[in-house]
Amino acid sequence: MAIFLNYNDDEITGNVTAKGYENWIKVDNVEFGLGRGITMEAGNMSNREATRPTISEVTVNKVMDGASSGIFKEALVGSDGKKIVISVVKTGADQVDEYVKYELEDALVSSYSMSAGDVGPPTEVLSFSFAKITMTYVAADKANTAGNQGIVGYDLEAGRKL
């Protein structure tokens, strides 16, 4: 599988050449998490209460490329929220097929770090803070044909599901 990132409808472009993802940014790793507090009282589990979710920033690792200077600028002085799309794709018969997609709205580069050594190209770690997140999962049947899409999201500003 491969991971591609689109920064605000190609405002910052990368080196991806795969059909449908041209000029996207190649990402090596993506990570984020969420949690929520849920009360658990012995003998009273039917009355559990849950808090709103706490969602971490989305962090990606990538090799330094043509997008690096634009992303570095956004990390330094970017002030307008952008749309970030991160797609995890798998190899299909004659193209890449989307496996899962995350869309971040009103996103800002909240953290940037770079590492270089004497072997291999420099790498970058970026974190994105955002106001809304949507996940689209494309289910496949046993013949690996794309089927229903599961779409779910959360608006952190409003504190509600999308």
C-alpha positions in Angstrom: 0.0 0.0 0.0 1.0 3.6 -0.6 0.0 6.8 1.2 -0.5 10.1 -0.7 -1.3 13.5 0.7 -3.0 16.4 -1.2 -2.3 19.9 0.3 -5.2 22.3 -0.4 -6.1 21.1 -3.9 -2.5 21.0 -5.1 -1.5 24.3 -3.6 1.7 22.5 -2.6 2.7 19.8 -5.0 4.7 16.6 -4.7 6.2 14.0 -7.0 3.4 11.3 -7.2 2.7 10.1 -10.7 0.0 7.5 -10.1 -3.2 8.1 -12.1 -5.7 10.1 -10.1 -3.1 11.2 -7.6 -0.7 13.2 -9.9 1.3 15.8 -8.0 0.2 14.6 -4.6 2.8 14.2 -1.9 4.2 10.7 -1.1 4.0 9.9 2.6 5.8 7.0 4.3 3.7 6.9 7.5 0.5 8.5 8.9 -0.5 8.4 12.6 -3.2 9.8 14.9 -5.5 8.7 17.6 -8.5 9.5 19.7 -10.0 8.7 23.0 -12.9 9.5 25.2 -13.6 9.0 28.9 -16.3 6.5 29.7 -17.5 5.9 33.3 -17.7 2.3 34.4 -19.4 1.7 37.7 -19.5 -1.8 38.9 -23.1 -3.1 38.9 -24.3 -0.1 36.9 -22.9 -0.6 33.4 -26.1 0.3 31.7 -25.8 3.9 32.8 -22.3 4.5 31.4 -21.5 8.1 30.4 -19.0 9.2 27.8 -17.2 12.4 27.2 -16.6 14.1 23.9 -13.7 12.6 22.0 -10.2 14.0 22.4 -8.5 13.8 19.0 -4.8 14.1 18.4 -3.1 15.9 15.6 -2.4 13.9 12.5 1.3 13.3 12.0 3.0 12.1 8.8 6.5 11.1 8.0 7.9 11.7 4.5 11.1 12.0 2.6 12.2 15.5 1.7 10.9 16.4 -1.8 9.6 19.2 -4.0 6.8 19.9 -1.5 9.2 20.5 1.4 9.8 24.2 1.0 6.1 25.0 0.7 5.3 22.9 3.8 8.2 24.5 5.7 6.8 27.9 4.8 3.3 26.9 6.1 4.8 25.6 9.3 6.6 28.9 9.8 3.9 31.5 8.9 0.8 29.7 7.6 -2.3 31.2 9.2 -5.2 30.2 7.0 -6.7 26.7 7.5 -6.3 24.4 4.5 -7.9 21.2 3.3 -5.6 18.2 3.6 -6.5 14.8 2.0 -4.6 11.7 3.0 -5.3 8.6 0.9 -4.1 5.1 1.6 -4.2 3.2 -1.7 -3.6 -0.4 -2.8 -2.5 -1.7 -6.1 -5.4 -2.7 -8.4 -5.3 -4.6 -11.7 -4.3 -1.5 -13.8 -4.5 1.4 -11.3 -4.3 2.2 -7.6 -7.5 1.8 -5.7 -8.4 3.9 -2.6 -8.5 1.8 0.6 -9.2 4.6 3.1 -9.2 8.4 2.9 -9.0 11.0 5.6 -10.0 14.6 5.0 -8.9 17.4 7.3 -10.6 20.8 7.1 -9.3 24.1 8.4 -5.9 22.4 8.9 -2.6 24.1 9.9 0.9 22.7 10.0 1.4 22.7 13.8 4.8 20.9 13.9 7.7 20.4 11.6 10.9 18.5 12.2 13.7 17.3 9.8 16.3 14.7 10.2 19.3 14.0 8.0 22.1 11.5 8.2 24.9 10.2 6.1 22.7 7.5 4.5 19.6 8.2 2.5 17.7 11.4 1.9 16.6 13.8 4.7 13.2 12.9 6.3 10.5 15.2 7.7 7.8 14.7 10.3 4.8 17.0 10.0 1.8 17.4 12.3 -1.5 18.9 11.3 -4.1 20.6 13.6 -7.6 20.7 12.2 -11.2 21.6 12.9 -13.0 18.8 11.1 -12.0 15.2 10.1 -13.8 12.8 7.8 -12.9 9.2 7.2 -14.0 7.3 4.1 -13.4 3.6 4.1 -14.0 1.6 0.8 -15.0 -1.9 1.6 -14.1 -4.7 -0.8 -15.8 -8.1 -1.4 -13.9 -11.4 -1.7 -13.2 -10.7 -5.3 -11.5 -7.4 -4.2 -14.2 -5.3 -5.9 -14.9 -2.0 -4.2 -18.3 -1.9 -2.5 -20.0 0.3 0.0 -18.2 3.3 1.5 -18.3 3.9 5.2 -18.1 7.6 5.8 -17.9 9.1 9.3 -16.5 12.4 10.6 -16.4 14.8 13.5 -16.5 18.6 13.8 -14.3 19.7 16.7 -15.4 23.3 16.5 -19.1 22.3 16.9 -18.3 19.3 19.1 -20.6 17.0 17.1 -20.4 14.1 14.5 -20.7 15.0 10.8 
